[in-house]
Amino acid sequence: MNKEPLVPNRFERRVVRARQREILARVLARGFGSLWPGPVHFWGKGRSTQAGSPSAQRTRWSQVRLLLEDLGPTFVKMGQIFSNRPDLLPESLLVELRKLQDSVQAFPFETVREIVESELEAPMEKNFLSFDPVPVASASVAQVHKAQLLDGRTVAVKVLRPHVEENVALDLEILSRIGFWFEKIVLRSDVLDTRAILEEFARTLSKETDFRNEALYQIKFALNFKGDPDILVPKVHRELSTKRILVMDFVVGLHPLDWQGYVQAGLSRKQIAQRGAELLLKQVFVHGFFHADPHTGNILILTDGRVAFLDFGMMGVLFDRHRDHLAEMLLAISSNDAAGMSKALLALAGNPPLENANRLEEDVFTLLETYAHLPLGEVNLGEF
């Protein structure tokens, strides 16, 4: 594996070592010392969890989730991303990781006030008629508060966590050094390109800590769906949005899995599912600009049936050629065309050299024969 860092070495060695010691202390405290590569040289006050303690009685997977929360925004975000990967992780772990989507510990309102007033260079009362001190959501990079503008409009104010930019940059530098261990020991995979995953993760997370990027993404996304009756994209108030705060219209809706709420609103689960799928496909195949983190914490269902997308920090882009190859793959799957799917798959991957192209086609044929005609509910995604 290439030993060059994924991100520039911008921190002094003592700072990196201090953070490494902190990570190790928290790993040990949660009872995962056996996963650490090589002998453990431990500095600090923490100790591994003792059997019989309240912490030790929690499930192993809940300890993983709590460990990620302990380690901060970078690791919480990584947990959120992996929470959507049933092909890699067991369902019992996914259940815990999904709790990271909207239940991260909040930071104090006094800090929120300091950040808002510093960014807008004015007391909070100069820009807001009211500002709820209790956040409506708290995530890995930021938390959201409900507020009222001076003209009475209700808005959501997204506030970046304090020092998150520096903490994320430091963690990414450390992750770049342990990526190989993470791939081989934790994921036990010879298929995943951990370096490529971490590089993409670093680029995305660096952009996500600057809300000016998110504001532009949200505005572009709204323009793409202008006039579409099936979707709502909250309006951004750019005059009140900066690098560390983002102000947008407040949206009230149902959680995507609130089945009882659907019944009370007279909504059809099947129609909402179809509408959501069509909106996602339109993003990918028509716009080539798509929401890259569409988990249930980032989507609301309005009582009139519209789908509201939230949190545009992670967006993906597909060029025309990528969309063409993806479309070719879908057509090949629908027609059980192994040769066509193999060709489209290779084109999407940049036509890498293969020792045996016929073997690929044979494997794709077996895959299609096994899964193409099964109902979706009977497909084991991990095996697939």
Stockholm file with secondary structure:
# STOCKHOLM 1.0

chainA/1-384         MNKEPLVPNRFERRVVRARQREILARVLARGFGSLWPGPVHFWGKGRSTQAGSPSAQRTRWSQVRLLLEDLGPTFVKMGQIFSNRPDLLPESLLVELRKLQDSVQAFPFETVREIVESELEAPMEKNFLSFDPVPVASASVAQVHKAQLLDGRTVAVKVLRPHVEENVALDLEILSRIGFWFEKIVLRSDVLDTRAILEEFARTLSKETDFRNEALYQIKFALNFKGDPDILVPKVHRELSTKRILVMDFVVGLHPLDWQGYVQAGLSRKQIAQRGAELLLKQVFVHGFFHADPHTGNILILTDGRVAFLDFGMMGVLFDRHRDHLAEMLLAISSNDAAGMSKALLALAGNPPLENANRLEEDVFTLLETYAHLPLGEVNLGEF
#=GR chainA/1-384 SS CCCSCSSCCCSCHHHHHHHHHHHHHHHHHTTCGGGSSSCCCCCSSCCCCCTTSTTTTSCHHHHHHHHHHHHCHHHHHHHHHHTTCTTTSCHHHHHHHGGGGTCCCCCCHHHHHHHHHHHHTSCGGGTEEEECSSCSEECSSEEEEEEEETTSCEEEEEEECTTHHHHHHHHHHHHHHHHHHIIIIISCCSSCCHHHHHHHHHHHHHHHTCHHHHHHHHHHHHHHTTTCTTEECCCBCGGGCCSSEEEEECCCCBCTTCHHHHHHHTCCHHHHHHHHHHHHHIIIIIISEEESCCCGGGEEECTTSCEEECCCSSEEECCHHHHHHHHHHHHHHHTTCHHHHHHHHHHHTTCCCCSCHHHHHHHHHHHHHHHTTSCGGGCCTTTC
#=GC SS_cons         CCCSCSSCCCSCHHHHHHHHHHHHHHHHHTTCGGGSSSCCCCCSSCCCCCTTSTTTTSCHHHHHHHHHHHHCHHHHHHHHHHTTCTTTSCHHHHHHHGGGGTCCCCCCHHHHHHHHHHHHTSCGGGTEEEECSSCSEECSSEEEEEEEETTSCEEEEEEECTTHHHHHHHHHHHHHHHHHHIIIIISCCSSCCHHHHHHHHHHHHHHHTCHHHHHHHHHHHHHHTTTCTTEECCCBCGGGCCSSEEEEECCCCBCTTCHHHHHHHTCCHHHHHHHHHHHHHIIIIIISEEESCCCGGGEEECTTSCEEECCCSSEEECCHHHHHHHHHHHHHHHTTCHHHHHHHHHHHTTCCCCSCHHHHHHHHHHHHHHHTTSCGGGCCTTTC
//
